Amino acid sequence: MVTEIGLFYLVGMTVLFFFWAYGIVSFVLDLKNKFIPKGRQYLRGRRRLKEEQKREKERQEREEQLY
């Protein structure tokens, strides 16, 4: 037969396991829904800025060649 302390221990560990698992699932969902899209958006913006700078540089070189 399970003692009161043993039962308290099992209930406590079950509750702690629930919050531990909930924390892991929440973290994974935050990564999937917040951080990964923000990272992709940041990289797209950096690529776009780099392309714009390249186009501007080429345009300036063409203008210099015309003069």
Secondary structure as GFF3:
##gff-version 3
##sequence-region A 1 67
A	DSSP	alpha_helix	4	30	.	.	.	ID=ss1
A	DSSP	pi_helix	31	35	.	.	.	ID=ss2
A	DSSP	alpha_helix	36	66	.	.	.	ID=ss3
###
